[in-house]
Amino acid sequence: MFEQRSLREYLRRYAAGEIPREEMIATVAAWEFEESDWEEGHIEPSHQDNTLDVVAGARLLGDITDEDVEEIQRRVDARG
């Protein structure tokens, strides 16, 4: 599994075609997310990059699809 340093960078690598979809979904669904320290007016946190807000920001930026987010959420919910 990908060494968890930067979720934002991992999703950028996926968007660039460097990581297969299934691998991305499995990795992100297993990610140890931090609590968000969100600032109003930002699409994604500028100083944190291991939060669910980064996933939402990647969706808004078109780096991942709504279907990707739904599958990630399904797997996160299943791990309980």
N, C-alpha and C positions, 0 to 999 in steps of 0.2 A: 504494500500500500504506500501511497505517496506520503512522504514525511510532512507532517502538518506544520507548516510555517506560515503560509499566507493563503487563505481561502480565495481572496481576490485574485491573486496571481494564478492560482490553480484554475479558476474559472476563465481567466483570460487565455490560458494555455488551451483549455477546452475549446473556447470560441475560435482560436486560431487553428483548430484541427489537429492539435498535438496529442489529444487524449480522446479515446473512443467514448461514445455516449454512455454505454453501460458501466464502464469503469468510473466515469465522472459521477453518475448517479449513485453508485455503490459507495464511492469515497465520500461524497458530500453527505449522504444519508448517515454515514458512520462518524462524521466529523464531531469533535468535541467543541461545541459552540460556546462562546463566551456570552455574558450578558451584554446587551447593547448599551452604549453610552451615546445616545442619538442626539444630534444637534438639528434643530429646526432649520429647514431650508436646504438641507443636503440630501441628495438621492441615497447616498450610502455614507456610513461613517468615514471620515477622512483619516482618523487616527486609530481606528480599530479595523481589523480585517478578518476576524474569525467569528463573525456574528451572522445570525439569520438575516439581518438587514443587508448584508453583502449579497446574499442569495437573491433577495428581492431587488436589489439594485442591478444585479446582473440580468434579471428578467426585464426590468425596465429599459436597460441599455440594449437588449436584444442578444445578449451573449448566451442566454439559455431561454428555452421556451416555457410557455405556461404548462405544457405537458411534462416537461422536465421537473418543474417545481412541484407539480401534483404528485409525481412518482417519488420524488425526494421526500415530500411530506408524508406520503403513505408509508414509506419505509421507516422514517423517523417515528411515526406513531406506532408502528408495529414493534419497534424495539423497546417501546414503553418506558 
